[in-house]
């Protein structure tokens, strides 16, 4: 994993541990939005970030991701669990010609970060 991905996972972990914040969805959404905006502005190779809940509903998205993307990403993750023989949540990495995608699940949320591939 790389920096932007780890920061988003940290926010999820903090909020799921703090019961007061967990019960206040507006506070949580505000913090997600701040960290996603920060990630998109500070990481030049990040092209998109998506956070969805365990039902595939979009919590926050930046870049080319939409609410439709969240269902597809969640479905991809749900199917990948079948390949995990040790019971741990897998981290998925997908690479296309122009982008790399990393998908991970933590504390009931699935996170996908896309970044531009470096030119060869």
N, C-alpha and C positions, 0 to 999 in steps of 0.2 A: 504494500500500500504506500501511497505517497501523501504528503502534507495536507492538501485540501480534504482528502478523504478522511484522514485521521481527525481533523478538526470537527467535521460534521458528526462523526461517530461520538466524539467527546461531548458535543452538545446534546445528542440523544441520550447518552448515558447520564449526564447531569440531570436532565429533566425527568427521566424516568425514576431517578433516585429521590428527587425532591417532590414529595406528595402534594405540596401546595401548588407547585408549578404544573404538575401533571394534571391536576384538576382544573387548571385554568388554561384552556386551549388557546385563547387569544395571546397570552403571555408566551406560550411555547411557539406559536406560529410567528410571533414577532421576532423571537430569538432565531428561529430557523431562517427567516427572511434576512436578518442582519448577517448571519454567518454565510448564507448563500451569496448575498451581495458582495460581502468582503472577499469571498473565494473567487467570484467572477472578476472582481476588480484587481485583485492582487496577484493572481496566477495567470500569466500570459498564455499558457498552453491549455488552460481549462476552457472548454467550449460549452459545457452545460452541466447542470447539477439537478438531480431529481430526488425527492424524498417522498416515499409513499408509506401508508400504514399497511398492516398485515392483510387488509382486504383489497389492497391495490388502489386505494383512494389517494389521490394526490394531496400531499400536505404542503409541498412547496416545489417550485420548478423554476429553473433559469435556463437561458439559451434556447436551443431548438426543442427541448422537451415540452410536452403538453400533458394535460390530464389523461389523454388517450395513451400516452407513453407509459404512464404509471401502471396501468393495468397490464400492459405487455411486459414491462420489466418485472412486475410481481409474479406474473405467470412463469416467466423464465426462471426466476429464483425458486418458486415453488416446485417446479419440475426438476431443478438441479438438486434439491434436497434428496431426491430418490437415488442419486449417485453417491451420496455421502454415506459411507459404510460405517463410520465411527460415531454417527449421531451429531457431529458438529455441523454448524451452518457453514456451507461453502462460500468462498469468495470467487466470483466469476469474473474472468477477464476475456473480453472479446476485442478483436482487432480487425478493423477494416483497412482499406488502403489509406484512408485519410484520418481515421479516428481510433482511439483506444477507449474502451469502456470498462469500468470496474464496478461490480455490483456486490454489495455486502448487506447483511441483515444484522441488526443489533436492537435489542430491547423492543421488539415489535415493529420496527421500522426498516424498510429497505431503502438503501441509498445507492444511486448510480451517479458516477462522475465520468464525464467524457472529456477527453483532451485530444488536441490535434496531434497527429503524428508528425515528428520532425522530418523535414525534407531530406532526402538522401542525395 
